[in-house]
Amino acid sequence: MNGEHALEVLKAHARSKLWLFLLYLVAVALFAQTRWQFEFILLLTVSLLTMALIGHRLIAWLGVLPRSGVPLVFFSALLGQFILVVVWLLCSPLTYAWTRGLGLPLAMPLLVVSVATVAAWGLLRKPQGVACGASETTSVLAWVPVVLGGLVCLKLASYYSMRAGSLGLDTHQHIAFSLDLFRAGYPKLSAGNTDWLEKYPKMLHLLTSLWAWPALGHHMGPFLKVQPVLQATLALFALLELMCCSLRRSLVDQRLQVAFAAVLSLLWCYVMVRGTAYLYPVVDLNSTGRLAGFGVLLAPTLCALLCWLTPARATQLLAWTLFAFAGAMAAKLNPSLVIGYASYAAPLFAVVMLLPWWRTGTIGGRLGWPLLGMLAGSLLGGLLLACDPYYLQLLAEVSPAVHHFVEHTLGLRVLETSHDISSASGGVTRLWEVLRWELWYGPQPTLWDQWLPATAQIFSSKLLWVTRAAAVLSLLLSLAFMVLIPFKSRQRSGFVLIFVLQLGALLAVLVALRSSNVISLVLGHETLQASLLSTYTQRYVDLIAMYSVPIHWLLLSAAAALGWDTLRSLRPAALPAVGTQRWSTWGLLLILLVCAIAIRRIDVRGPPPKSMGWTLPVTEKKVRQFRAAEARLPEDAVVLAPAYSKVLNGREDWVLPAGEIASYLPFGSRDYLFNVRLGSGYALQARDLDAAFCHASRADARALLRRHGITHIVATRGSAGAPLFDREYCSLSYRDLGIWGSEVSEGPDNIVFYRILP
């Protein structure tokens, strides 16, 4: 009988999974309007499930899988991402030999497939069954995070597959970096096909390459552009999954579980669709890889939360290891994230981890496991940063030994630049003066503004002050129930966890805000590096404030559900009727349907086309036309693109594409000569291009073109078919640069490629 019952259970699970798969295909068909979008959504789903499989295998192997009936898809995917980064780092000698020694391709996909195969084999060899018991069976709390998170992933995948990304006007540059790293498969230090040591941190591009493994080198642009919102989605829905695990242990009434899921679905849908810029988290496009850092910042806190759910040595070791390693990942994403990590992620982790750390009891547990985890994470993190060309470049500039190693042992050239910001800081004296001003003498904002500051990423002013009030209400509600209910009550641990998370979220934003003010006052804008650190640190506080809104609503909803369940348990009540449970479940399904329609129909507020210099949206048909125009060029063609320079404090920063061409370069298949970090133009600075085309004679400009082997130029015809030859490229005409004959190929929106004979 037991065997027959088990067989029936397996058949029921198979039928439910089949229905879920069919429902997923219907949802994909509704969100995808083109074949390009349909392909990318499927590929992103494969990548997400692969990382979830790898992360699930880790927590199952450690024996710390919460037995609550809640599938931790997003939390496992976030952990799987960290595992793949570590495996990529440790296996770099093998991938280097595979790519450079044997000349074989696809080292990155083979690496991911190998890890996923090991994870799948381990799970099949030792199945991790769900524990028996009424409190461990699946319920609505088990699949609501998956459904909501899946809808958000469908929306962001369909949007970013065919539109310019939220990484800035230099998205094409990041795509070139990602493709370069994907094709290499190992920590690549040089810029493109040159022998120059790269000057850009490559964590964003590593994450993109790992996520893009199912595409085998295709769809690299969408996989890159989706990273900012994808990383935040992984973090927030992983938090929701872990909170659902906690609530499953405390809530008994199924109707309350349905009510919590329904209320939270409506709140989060409103926050992401109407209340914030969640799906496009920037305003001015002056953004880099730091936008993709929220998952890295929140991951240590999520592991600390796992220590609450499954107290064990393994969870302690995992949390402390990830805490140290995530700091290195944040630094590798962007130097400004070092400040964000120290001021936001570290305080939040410390508050949430304090109680599980104290409960270890012995001195060995309180000191041994943190030290061991921090040591392991620091060693891996140090190796990760040592393999990053940006930090190797910094060391080469200040250390003659490293400079000699880079040039003579690695055979790379170092582009000399200055990263000295000591003149802006003024030493300890200036820091002390700034701290006194910021913390005492200067104008002190209200506590509300420090806990949840106003930001352009939050559209609704009403949402801001209501969230502030809700955060305080949740804090007081959790504190009151912690004091009033009996010590051994099953709800008390839930209130303690909510209180700690709420307090940590408020304090972390406060510390991050005040730290950003201190950094801005200390560093100022006297140098390029100081200006970037000050500006990016301030802007990241805006992102943290926006992401804090759904976190506070999650905790308030959980506190309200627990509070109602506590009050209900004070008096005996009859079990809810089966019909009542059925109607509440159907009501939740209706709410989820409304959320799906809202997420599907919302028009994401991207950058205005006129202000950003590109035409939106770029359709799939136009992308195919542009790639066809590129394909008609010779394989060895070096193409010059019209561009303008972005200069801060008299120092070169970026060289950016201009006009309608900027819309299509993120979808292009080749490098273009205008940027200091791409292809053969790596050694060019913005001042070099300015001097060559704006302040030089025709002979000097043609000499520069010959020096860099430029063979073609891309431009736009202009209106009414005006002749292109006599139009100016800065102060020189295209005829002066050497255009002759008819165009080699023509793309959409009057984009043309011409042969140039300098």
MORALIN-V217325 format. One record per residue. N is the residue number from 1. RES is the residue in one letter. SS is DSSP state (H for helix, E for strand, L for the rest). OMEGA is omega in degrees with one decimal (999 if undefined). BURIAL is # if it has 24 or more other C-alpha atoms within 12 Angstrom, else .. Layout:
[[N:RES:SS:OMEGA:BURIAL] [N:RES:SS:OMEGA:BURIAL]]
This chain:
[[1:M:L:179.7:.] [2:N:H:178.6:.] [3:G:H:178.3:.] [4:E:H:179.3:.] [5:H:H:178.9:.] [6:A:H:178.7:.] [7:L:H:178.0:.] [8:E:H:178.5:.] [9:V:H:179.3:.] [10:L:H:177.8:.] [11:K:H:178.5:.] [12:A:H:177.9:.] [13:H:H:180.0:.] [14:A:H:178.7:.] [15:R:H:179.5:.] [16:S:H:179.2:.] [17:K:H:177.5:.] [18:L:H:178.1:.] [19:W:H:177.6:.] [20:L:H:179.2:.] [21:F:H:177.9:.] [22:L:H:177.6:.] [23:L:H:178.2:.] [24:Y:H:179.0:#] [25:L:H:176.7:.] [26:V:H:179.2:.] [27:A:H:178.2:#] [28:V:H:179.5:#] [29:A:H:179.6:.] [30:L:H:-178.1:.] [31:F:H:-176.7:#] [32:A:L:179.6:#] [33:Q:L:-179.4:#] [34:T:L:177.3:.] [35:R:H:179.5:.] [36:W:H:179.1:#] [37:Q:H:-179.6:#] [38:F:H:179.1:#] [39:E:H:-175.7:#] [40:F:H:178.8:#] [41:I:H:178.5:#] [42:L:H:179.9:#] [43:L:H:178.4:#] [44:L:H:177.6:#] [45:T:H:177.8:#] [46:V:H:-179.8:#] [47:S:H:179.0:#] [48:L:H:-179.6:#] [49:L:H:177.5:#] [50:T:H:179.1:#] [51:M:H:176.4:#] [52:A:H:177.1:#] [53:L:H:-179.0:#] [54:I:H:178.4:#] [55:G:H:177.9:#] [56:H:H:178.7:#] [57:R:H:179.7:#] [58:L:H:-177.1:#] [59:I:H:174.8:#] [60:A:H:178.3:#] [61:W:H:177.0:.] [62:L:H:-178.7:.] [63:G:L:-177.3:.] [64:V:L:178.5:#] [65:L:L:179.2:#] [66:P:L:-176.4:#] [67:R:L:-176.6:#] [68:S:L:-179.3:#] [69:G:L:179.7:#] [70:V:L:178.8:#] [71:P:L:-176.6:#] [72:L:L:-175.4:#] [73:V:H:-175.2:#] [74:F:H:176.7:#] [75:F:H:178.2:#] [76:S:H:178.3:#] [77:A:H:177.8:#] [78:L:H:176.3:#] [79:L:H:178.5:#] [80:G:H:176.6:#] [81:Q:H:177.8:#] [82:F:H:179.7:#] [83:I:H:-179.1:#] [84:L:H:176.9:#] [85:V:H:179.8:#] [86:V:H:-179.9:#] [87:V:H:177.5:#] [88:W:H:-178.8:#] [89:L:H:-176.2:#] [90:L:H:-178.6:.] [91:C:L:-177.4:#] [92:S:H:174.8:#] [93:P:H:179.0:.] [94:L:H:-179.9:#] [95:T:H:176.3:#] [96:Y:H:178.3:#] [97:A:H:179.9:.] [98:W:H:-174.5:.] [99:T:H:-174.5:#] [100:R:H:-177.4:.] [101:G:H:-177.5:.] [102:L:L:179.9:.] [103:G:L:-177.6:.] [104:L:L:-176.7:.] [105:P:L:169.7:#] [106:L:L:176.9:#] [107:A:H:-178.4:#] [108:M:H:177.4:#] [109:P:H:179.4:#] [110:L:H:178.4:#] [111:L:H:-179.8:#] [112:V:H:179.8:#] [113:V:H:179.0:#] [114:S:H:179.1:.] [115:V:H:179.5:#] [116:A:H:178.2:#] [117:T:H:177.1:.] [118:V:H:179.5:.] [119:A:H:-179.9:#] [120:A:H:179.5:#] [121:W:H:179.0:.] [122:G:H:179.8:.] [123:L:H:178.7:.] [124:L:H:-179.0:.] [125:R:H:179.7:.] [126:K:L:-175.9:.] [127:P:L:178.1:.] [128:Q:L:-178.4:.] [129:G:L:176.8:.] [130:V:L:-178.0:.] [131:A:L:-180.0:.] [132:C:L:178.4:.] [133:G:L:-177.4:.] [134:A:H:-177.2:.] [135:S:H:-176.1:#] [136:E:H:175.8:#] [137:T:L:-179.5:.] [138:T:L:178.7:#] [139:S:L:-179.7:#] [140:V:H:178.6:#] [141:L:H:-178.9:#] [142:A:H:-174.3:#] [143:W:H:176.3:#] [144:V:H:176.2:#] [145:P:H:-179.8:#] [146:V:H:-178.5:#] [147:V:H:-179.0:#] [148:L:H:178.6:#] [149:G:H:177.4:#] [150:G:H:177.5:#] [151:L:H:178.3:#] [152:V:H:178.2:#] [153:C:H:176.8:#] [154:L:H:-179.5:#] [155:K:H:-176.8:#] [156:L:H:178.2:#] [157:A:H:-179.7:#] [158:S:H:-178.2:#] [159:Y:H:-172.4:#] [160:Y:H:178.8:#] [161:S:L:-175.9:#] [162:M:L:-179.8:#] [163:R:L:179.7:#] [164:A:L:-172.1:#] [165:G:L:-179.9:#] [166:S:L:179.5:#] [167:L:L:175.9:#] [168:G:L:179.9:#] [169:L:L:179.4:#] [170:D:L:177.7:#] [171:T:H:178.7:#] [172:H:H:179.6:#] [173:Q:H:179.3:#] [174:H:H:177.3:#] [175:I:H:178.0:#] [176:A:H:176.5:#] [177:F:H:-176.7:#] [178:S:H:178.0:#] [179:L:H:179.3:#] [180:D:H:-179.4:#] [181:L:H:179.2:#] [182:F:H:-178.4:#] [183:R:H:179.1:#] [184:A:H:-179.4:#] [185:G:L:179.8:#] [186:Y:L:179.8:#] [187:P:L:-176.7:#] [188:K:L:-175.1:#] [189:L:L:-176.2:#] [190:S:E:-177.5:#] [191:A:L:178.6:#] [192:G:L:179.2:#] [193:N:L:-178.0:#] [194:T:L:175.1:.] [195:D:L:176.8:#] [196:W:E:173.3:#] [197:L:E:-177.4:#] [198:E:L:-179.5:#] [199:K:L:-173.2:#] [200:Y:L:176.5:#] [201:P:L:-167.2:#] [202:K:L:-179.7:#] [203:M:H:178.3:#] [204:L:H:-176.2:#] [205:H:H:173.6:#] [206:L:H:177.4:#] [207:L:H:178.6:#] [208:T:H:-178.8:#] [209:S:H:179.4:#] [210:L:H:178.7:#] [211:W:H:-174.3:#] [212:A:H:-175.1:#] [213:W:H:-178.5:#] [214:P:H:-176.9:#] [215:A:H:176.7:#] [216:L:L:177.4:#] [217:G:L:177.0:#] [218:H:L:178.3:#] [219:H:L:-179.6:#] [220:M:H:178.3:#] [221:G:H:177.4:#] [222:P:H:179.3:#] [223:F:H:176.7:#] [224:L:H:-173.0:#] [225:K:H:-176.7:#] [226:V:L:-171.4:#] [227:Q:H:-179.0:#] [228:P:H:-178.2:#] [229:V:H:-179.9:#] [230:L:H:-179.1:#] [231:Q:H:176.5:#] [232:A:H:178.4:#] [233:T:H:177.0:#] [234:L:H:-176.0:#] [235:A:H:-175.5:#] [236:L:H:-178.9:#] [237:F:H:169.7:#] [238:A:H:174.8:#] [239:L:H:178.1:#] [240:L:H:179.6:#] [241:E:H:-179.6:#] [242:L:H:175.7:#] [243:M:H:176.0:#] [244:C:H:175.2:#] [245:C:H:179.9:#] [246:S:H:-179.2:#] [247:L:H:179.1:#] [248:R:H:178.8:#] [249:R:H:-174.5:#] [250:S:H:-177.5:#] [251:L:L:177.6:#] [252:V:L:-176.7:#] [253:D:L:-179.8:#] [254:Q:H:179.5:#] [255:R:H:177.3:#] [256:L:H:176.8:#] [257:Q:H:177.6:#] [258:V:H:179.9:#] [259:A:H:178.0:#] [260:F:H:-179.7:#] [261:A:H:-178.7:#] [262:A:H:-179.2:#] [263:V:H:-178.9:#] [264:L:H:178.4:#] [265:S:H:179.1:#] [266:L:H:-177.5:#] [267:L:H:-178.2:#] [268:W:H:177.5:#] [269:C:H:179.0:#] [270:Y:H:-178.6:#] [271:V:H:-175.6:#] [272:M:H:-174.7:#] [273:V:H:-172.3:#] [274:R:H:-170.0:#] [275:G:H:-176.2:#] [276:T:E:175.0:#] [277:A:L:-173.3:#] [278:Y:L:-174.9:#] [279:L:L:173.3:#] [280:Y:L:-162.3:#] [281:P:L:178.4:#] [282:V:L:-178.3:#] [283:V:L:-170.8:#] [284:D:L:178.0:.] [285:L:L:176.1:#] [286:N:L:-167.5:#] [287:S:L:179.1:#] [288:T:L:-173.6:#] [289:G:H:179.6:#] [290:R:H:178.6:#] [291:L:H:-178.6:#] [292:A:H:-173.1:#] [293:G:H:-173.5:#] [294:F:H:176.3:#] [295:G:H:177.6:#] [296:V:H:-179.0:#] [297:L:H:-174.6:#] [298:L:H:-175.3:#] [299:A:H:178.1:#] [300:P:H:177.9:#] [301:T:H:177.4:#] [302:L:H:176.3:#] [303:C:H:174.6:#] [304:A:H:175.8:#] [305:L:H:175.6:#] [306:L:H:176.8:#] [307:C:H:174.5:#] [308:W:H:-173.7:#] [309:L:H:179.4:#] [310:T:L:179.8:#] [311:P:L:-179.9:#] [312:A:L:177.9:#] [313:R:H:-177.5:#] [314:A:H:178.8:#] [315:T:H:176.1:#] [316:Q:H:-179.4:#] [317:L:H:179.3:#] [318:L:H:-177.8:#] [319:A:H:-177.6:#] [320:W:H:176.8:#] [321:T:H:-179.0:#] [322:L:H:178.6:#] [323:F:H:-179.9:#] [324:A:H:-177.0:#] [325:F:H:178.9:#] [326:A:H:175.8:#] [327:G:H:176.8:#] [328:A:H:177.1:#] [329:M:H:177.8:#] [330:A:H:178.1:#] [331:A:H:179.6:#] [332:K:H:174.7:#] [333:L:H:-179.2:#] [334:N:L:-179.8:#] [335:P:L:-179.9:#] [336:S:H:179.0:#] [337:L:H:173.1:#] [338:V:H:177.7:#] [339:I:H:178.6:#] [340:G:H:179.8:#] [341:Y:H:-178.8:#] [342:A:H:-174.6:#] [343:S:H:-178.6:#] [344:Y:H:-174.8:#] [345:A:H:-177.4:#] [346:A:H:176.9:#] [347:P:H:-179.8:#] [348:L:H:177.7:#] [349:F:H:-178.2:#] [350:A:H:-179.0:#] [351:V:H:-176.8:#] [352:V:H:-175.2:#] [353:M:H:-172.0:#] [354:L:H:-176.7:#] [355:L:H:175.6:#] [356:P:H:178.4:#] [357:W:H:-178.8:#] [358:W:H:-177.3:.] [359:R:L:177.5:.] [360:T:L:169.5:#] [361:G:L:-172.6:.] [362:T:L:177.0:.] [363:I:H:178.0:.] [364:G:H:178.5:.] [365:G:H:-178.2:.] [366:R:H:-178.8:#] [367:L:H:-173.6:.] [368:G:H:-176.8:.] [369:W:H:174.3:#] [370:P:H:-179.6:#] [371:L:H:179.5:.] [372:L:H:178.9:#] [373:G:H:179.0:#] [374:M:H:178.6:#] [375:L:H:179.1:.] [376:A:H:179.2:#] [377:G:H:-179.9:#] [378:S:H:178.0:#] [379:L:H:178.2:#] [380:L:H:179.3:#] [381:G:H:176.7:#] [382:G:H:176.6:#] [383:L:H:178.8:#] [384:L:H:-179.8:#] [385:L:H:179.0:#] [386:A:H:179.0:#] [387:C:L:-179.7:#] [388:D:L:-176.4:#] [389:P:H:-178.3:#] [390:Y:H:-178.1:#] [391:Y:H:173.2:#] [392:L:H:175.8:#] [393:Q:H:178.5:#] [394:L:H:179.7:#] [395:L:H:179.9:#] [396:A:H:-179.7:#] [397:E:H:-175.5:#] [398:V:H:-176.6:.] [399:S:L:177.1:.] [400:P:H:-180.0:.] [401:A:H:178.2:.] [402:V:H:178.3:.] [403:H:H:178.3:#] [404:H:H:178.9:.] [405:F:H:-178.3:.] [406:V:H:-173.5:#] [407:E:H:-173.5:#] [408:H:H:179.9:.] [409:T:H:-180.0:.] [410:L:L:179.0:.] [411:G:L:-178.9:.] [412:L:L:178.5:#] [413:R:E:-177.7:#] [414:V:L:176.2:#] [415:L:L:-172.9:#] [416:E:L:172.7:.] [417:T:L:-178.2:.] [418:S:L:176.4:.] [419:H:L:-176.8:#] [420:D:L:178.6:.] [421:I:L:-177.5:.] [422:S:H:179.8:.] [423:S:H:179.1:.] [424:A:H:-173.9:#] [425:S:H:179.9:#] [426:G:L:174.2:.] [427:G:H:-175.5:.] [428:V:H:-178.3:.] [429:T:H:179.7:.] [430:R:H:178.3:.] [431:L:H:178.8:#] [432:W:H:178.0:.] [433:E:H:-180.0:.] [434:V:H:179.1:#] [435:L:H:178.1:.] [436:R:H:-179.5:.] [437:W:H:-175.0:.] [438:E:H:-172.9:#] [439:L:H:-175.5:.] [440:W:H:-171.0:.] [441:Y:H:-176.8:.] [442:G:L:177.6:.] [443:P:L:-176.9:.] [444:Q:L:177.2:.] [445:P:L:178.6:.] [446:T:L:-177.8:.] [447:L:H:178.5:.] [448:W:H:-178.6:#] [449:D:H:178.7:.] [450:Q:H:178.7:#] [451:W:H:-179.5:#] [452:L:L:-175.0:#] [453:P:L:175.7:#] [454:A:L:-177.9:#] [455:T:L:178.7:#] [456:A:L:178.8:#] [457:Q:L:176.3:#] [458:I:E:-175.0:#] [459:F:L:-169.1:#] [460:S:L:176.0:.] [461:S:H:177.6:.] [462:K:H:178.7:.] [463:L:H:-177.3:#] [464:L:H:-176.3:#] [465:W:H:175.5:.] [466:V:H:177.7:.] [467:T:H:176.6:#] [468:R:H:179.2:#] [469:A:H:179.7:.] [470:A:H:179.4:#] [471:A:H:178.7:#] [472:V:H:179.3:#] [473:L:H:178.9:#] [474:S:H:179.7:#] [475:L:H:-179.8:#] [476:L:H:-179.7:#] [477:L:H:179.7:#] [478:S:H:179.8:#] [479:L:H:-179.4:#] [480:A:H:-179.3:.] [481:F:H:176.4:#] [482:M:H:-177.9:#] [483:V:H:-169.6:.] [484:L:H:-174.2:.] [485:I:L:-178.7:#] [486:P:L:-174.3:.] [487:F:L:-175.9:.] [488:K:L:179.2:.] [489:S:L:-177.2:.] [490:R:L:-179.8:#] [491:Q:L:-171.5:#] [492:R:H:179.4:#] [493:S:H:176.5:#] [494:G:H:177.8:#] [495:F:H:178.3:#] [496:V:H:179.8:#] [497:L:H:179.5:#] [498:I:H:179.4:#] [499:F:H:-178.8:#] [500:V:H:178.6:#] [501:L:H:179.7:#] [502:Q:H:179.6:#] [503:L:H:179.0:#] [504:G:H:179.5:#] [505:A:H:179.4:#] [506:L:H:-177.9:#] [507:L:H:-177.9:#] [508:A:H:177.9:#] [509:V:H:177.9:#] [510:L:H:180.0:#] [511:V:H:179.5:#] [512:A:H:179.8:#] [513:L:H:-178.8:#] [514:R:H:178.2:#] [515:S:H:178.8:#] [516:S:H:176.4:#] [517:N:H:179.4:#] [518:V:H:-179.9:#] [519:I:H:-179.1:#] [520:S:H:-179.4:#] [521:L:H:-178.3:#] [522:V:H:-174.6:#] [523:L:H:-177.6:#] [524:G:L:-178.7:#] [525:H:L:-175.9:#] [526:E:L:176.9:#] [527:T:L:-179.6:#] [528:L:H:-177.0:#] [529:Q:H:178.4:#] [530:A:H:179.8:#] [531:S:H:179.5:#] [532:L:H:179.9:#] [533:L:H:-179.0:#] [534:S:H:-176.5:#] [535:T:H:-176.6:#] [536:Y:H:178.8:#] [537:T:H:177.4:#] [538:Q:H:-176.3:#] [539:R:H:179.7:#] [540:Y:H:174.1:#] [541:V:H:177.2:#] [542:D:H:178.4:#] [543:L:H:179.6:#] [544:I:H:177.9:#] [545:A:H:179.1:#] [546:M:H:-179.6:#] [547:Y:H:178.2:#] [548:S:H:-177.9:#] [549:V:H:177.5:#] [550:P:H:178.2:#] [551:I:H:-179.5:#] [552:H:H:178.9:#] [553:W:H:174.8:#] [554:L:H:-177.4:#] [555:L:H:177.2:#] [556:L:H:179.2:#] [557:S:H:178.4:#] [558:A:H:179.0:#] [559:A:H:179.0:#] [560:A:H:179.2:#] [561:A:H:178.2:#] [562:L:H:179.1:#] [563:G:H:178.7:#] [564:W:H:178.9:#] [565:D:H:178.3:#] [566:T:H:178.8:#] [567:L:H:-179.6:.] [568:R:H:-177.7:.] [569:S:H:179.3:.] [570:L:L:177.8:.] [571:R:L:-179.5:.] [572:P:L:-179.0:.] [573:A:L:178.7:.] [574:A:L:178.3:.] [575:L:L:-180.0:.] [576:P:L:179.3:.] [577:A:L:-179.8:.] [578:V:H:179.1:.] [579:G:H:178.1:.] [580:T:H:178.1:.] [581:Q:H:-179.3:.] [582:R:H:-179.5:.] [583:W:H:177.8:.] [584:S:H:177.9:#] [585:T:H:176.8:#] [586:W:H:175.7:.] [587:G:H:177.5:.] [588:L:H:178.1:#] [589:L:H:177.4:#] [590:L:H:178.8:.] [591:I:H:177.9:#] [592:L:H:176.5:#] [593:L:H:176.6:.] [594:V:H:178.0:.] [595:C:H:179.8:#] [596:A:H:179.3:#] [597:I:H:-179.2:.] [598:A:H:179.9:#] [599:I:H:179.3:#] [600:R:H:-172.2:#] [601:R:H:-174.9:.] [602:I:L:175.8:#] [603:D:L:-177.6:.] [604:V:L:-177.1:#] [605:R:L:176.5:#] [606:G:L:-178.0:#] [607:P:L:175.9:#] [608:P:L:-175.4:.] [609:P:H:-175.5:.] [610:K:H:-177.1:.] [611:S:H:-176.1:.] [612:M:H:173.4:#] [613:G:L:175.8:#] [614:W:L:-178.7:#] [615:T:L:179.5:#] [616:L:L:-9.7:#] [617:P:L:172.1:#] [618:V:L:-175.2:#] [619:T:L:179.0:#] [620:E:H:179.1:#] [621:K:H:179.8:.] [622:K:H:177.5:#] [623:V:H:178.0:#] [624:R:H:179.1:.] [625:Q:H:179.9:#] [626:F:H:179.8:#] [627:R:H:175.9:#] [628:A:H:176.8:.] [629:A:H:176.4:#] [630:E:H:-176.5:#] [631:A:H:179.7:.] [632:R:L:176.0:.] [633:L:L:174.2:#] [634:P:L:-177.3:.] [635:E:L:-177.7:.] [636:D:L:-178.2:.] [637:A:L:172.3:#] [638:V:L:-168.8:#] [639:V:E:174.4:#] [640:L:E:-179.7:#] [641:A:E:175.0:#] [642:P:L:-175.3:#] [643:A:E:171.5:#] [644:Y:E:-175.2:#] [645:S:E:175.4:#] [646:K:E:-172.8:#] [647:V:E:174.9:.] [648:L:E:175.2:.] [649:N:L:177.1:.] [650:G:L:-179.0:.] [651:R:E:178.6:.] [652:E:E:178.4:#] [653:D:E:179.5:#] [654:W:E:167.7:#] [655:V:E:-169.1:#] [656:L:E:178.4:#] [657:P:E:-176.2:#] [658:A:L:172.3:#] [659:G:L:-176.8:#] [660:E:L:-178.6:#] [661:I:H:-179.4:#] [662:A:H:-179.3:#] [663:S:H:-169.4:#] [664:Y:H:-177.2:#] [665:L:H:174.8:#] [666:P:L:178.4:#] [667:F:L:-176.9:#] [668:G:L:-177.2:#] [669:S:L:179.5:#] [670:R:L:175.5:#] [671:D:L:178.4:#] [672:Y:E:-176.2:#] [673:L:E:170.3:#] [674:F:L:-170.3:#] [675:N:L:-176.0:#] [676:V:L:-173.6:#] [677:R:L:-178.9:#] [678:L:L:167.7:#] [679:G:H:-174.9:#] [680:S:H:180.0:#] [681:G:H:-174.5:#] [682:Y:L:-175.3:#] [683:A:L:178.7:#] [684:L:L:173.3:#] [685:Q:L:178.4:#] [686:A:H:-179.5:#] [687:R:H:177.5:#] [688:D:H:178.6:#] [689:L:H:179.5:#] [690:D:H:-179.8:#] [691:A:H:-175.5:.] [692:A:H:-171.7:#] [693:F:H:-176.7:#] [694:C:H:-175.7:.] [695:H:L:-177.5:.] [696:A:L:176.3:.] [697:S:L:178.9:.] [698:R:H:-179.2:#] [699:A:H:179.3:.] [700:D:H:179.8:.] [701:A:H:179.6:#] [702:R:H:177.2:#] [703:A:H:177.3:.] [704:L:H:179.1:#] [705:L:H:179.0:#] [706:R:H:-177.9:.] [707:R:H:-176.6:.] [708:H:L:172.1:#] [709:G:L:-177.8:.] [710:I:L:-176.8:#] [711:T:L:-176.3:#] [712:H:E:177.3:#] [713:I:E:177.1:#] [714:V:E:-177.5:#] [715:A:E:175.4:#] [716:T:E:-177.8:#] [717:R:L:-171.6:#] [718:G:L:-175.7:.] [719:S:H:172.9:.] [720:A:H:176.7:.] [721:G:H:179.6:.] [722:A:L:-178.7:.] [723:P:L:-176.6:.] [724:L:L:-168.3:#] [725:F:L:-175.3:#] [726:D:L:173.8:.] [727:R:L:-172.2:.] [728:E:E:167.9:.] [729:Y:E:-167.1:#] [730:C:L:-177.5:#] [731:S:L:179.7:.] [732:L:E:177.3:#] [733:S:E:177.2:.] [734:Y:H:177.7:#] [735:R:H:178.5:#] [736:D:H:-178.4:#] [737:L:H:174.4:#] [738:G:L:176.1:#] [739:I:E:177.3:#] [740:W:L:175.6:.] [741:G:L:179.3:.] [742:S:L:-177.2:.] [743:E:L:176.8:#] [744:V:L:178.6:#] [745:S:E:-178.6:#] [746:E:E:179.0:#] [747:G:L:-179.2:#] [748:P:L:175.7:#] [749:D:L:176.0:#] [750:N:L:174.9:#] [751:I:E:-177.2:#] [752:V:E:174.6:#] [753:F:E:179.7:#] [754:Y:E:169.6:#] [755:R:E:-178.6:#] [756:I:E:179.8:#] [757:L:L:-176.9:.] [758:P:L:999:#]]
